[in-house]
Amino acid sequence: MSDIFPDKEYYSISEVCEITDLKAHVLRYWETQFKVLSPSKNRAGNRAYRKSDIQVVQLIKHLLYTEMYTIEGAQRKLQQLKQMRKKGLDALPAEQRNRQVLEDVRRQLVEIRELIRG
């Protein structure tokens, strides 16, 4: 699974499958179960995912496969996150927040090391 993906406006379902390491039938099923996941369709009727859709897919995958939520539990968690976001609270799961903090600290340490080395 890649957290980094090409910079473009729309992604096909096959590209999203490659980015998220999921099968197309899983994505199509999740679209029926999670209202928040509804990619637009192009003129040919093919799904057109945006980066925000891919982030939702990655969050759902994390909830189901890593946190071991049921579909219903993940739906409730997404609803809670939506409400938190409306209240202006940080809606990222704790694991992602911690990862971001650690990445920031690591980057700062590398910069300090470079300054010391001259």
C-alpha positions in Angstrom: 0.0 0.0 0.0 1.3 3.4 -0.9 0.5 6.6 1.1 1.9 8.6 -1.8 0.1 8.7 -5.1 0.4 10.6 -8.3 -0.8 14.2 -8.3 -3.8 14.3 -10.5 -7.5 15.3 -10.1 -9.2 11.9 -10.7 -8.1 8.3 -10.3 -9.7 5.2 -11.8 -10.9 2.3 -9.7 -7.8 0.3 -10.8 -5.5 3.1 -9.7 -7.2 3.3 -6.3 -6.9 -0.5 -6.0 -3.2 -0.3 -6.6 -2.7 2.7 -4.2 -4.8 1.1 -1.4 -3.9 -2.6 -2.0 -7.6 -3.5 -2.2 -9.7 -5.3 -4.8 -12.2 -3.5 -7.0 -15.1 -5.5 -5.6 -14.2 -4.5 -2.1 -14.3 -0.8 -3.1 -17.6 -1.3 -4.8 -19.1 -3.0 -1.8 -17.8 -0.3 0.6 -19.6 2.3 -1.6 -22.8 0.6 -0.8 -22.1 0.5 3.0 -20.5 3.9 3.6 -22.4 7.0 2.5 -19.2 9.1 2.8 -17.6 7.0 0.0 -19.3 7.9 -3.2 -16.9 8.7 -6.1 -18.3 10.6 -9.0 -18.6 9.0 -12.4 -17.2 10.2 -15.7 -19.1 10.4 -19.0 -18.4 6.8 -19.7 -19.9 5.8 -16.3 -16.6 4.8 -14.8 -15.9 5.7 -11.2 -13.7 8.8 -10.8 -12.1 9.0 -7.3 -10.6 12.2 -5.9 -7.8 12.3 -3.4 -10.3 12.9 -0.7 -12.1 9.6 -1.7 -8.8 7.7 -1.5 -8.2 9.1 2.0 -11.7 7.9 3.0 -10.9 4.5 1.6 -7.6 4.4 3.5 -9.4 5.4 6.7 -12.1 2.7 6.2 -9.4 0.1 5.5 -7.6 1.2 8.7 -10.8 0.9 10.8 -11.8 -2.5 9.4 -8.4 -4.3 8.9 -6.2 -2.7 11.6 -8.6 -1.6 14.3 -10.8 -4.6 13.6 -14.1 -2.7 13.5 -17.2 -4.3 12.0 -18.9 -2.6 9.1 -21.4 -1.1 11.5 -18.7 -0.1 14.0 -16.8 1.6 11.3 -19.9 3.4 10.1 -20.5 4.7 13.7 -16.8 5.7 14.0 -16.9 7.7 10.7 -20.1 9.4 12.0 -18.3 10.3 15.2 -15.3 11.7 13.2 -17.7 13.7 11.1 -19.3 15.2 14.2 -15.8 15.9 15.7 -14.8 17.6 12.5 -17.9 19.8 12.6 -17.0 20.8 16.2 -13.5 21.7 15.0 -11.7 18.9 16.8 -8.9 17.0 15.3 -10.6 14.0 13.6 -7.5 12.0 12.8 -7.2 8.7 14.6 -4.7 8.8 17.4 -2.3 6.5 15.5 -2.2 8.8 12.5 -1.7 11.9 14.7 1.2 10.2 16.5 2.7 9.1 13.2 2.6 12.7 12.0 4.2 14.1 15.2 6.9 11.5 14.9 7.6 12.3 11.3 7.8 16.0 12.1 10.2 15.4 15.0 12.3 13.1 12.8 12.4 15.8 10.0 13.5 18.4 12.5 16.2 16.2 13.9 17.6 15.6 10.4 17.6 19.3 9.8 19.4 19.9 13.1 22.0 17.2 12.2 22.6 18.8 8.9 23.1 22.2 10.6 25.6 20.7 13.0 27.6 18.9 10.3 27.8 22.2 8.4 
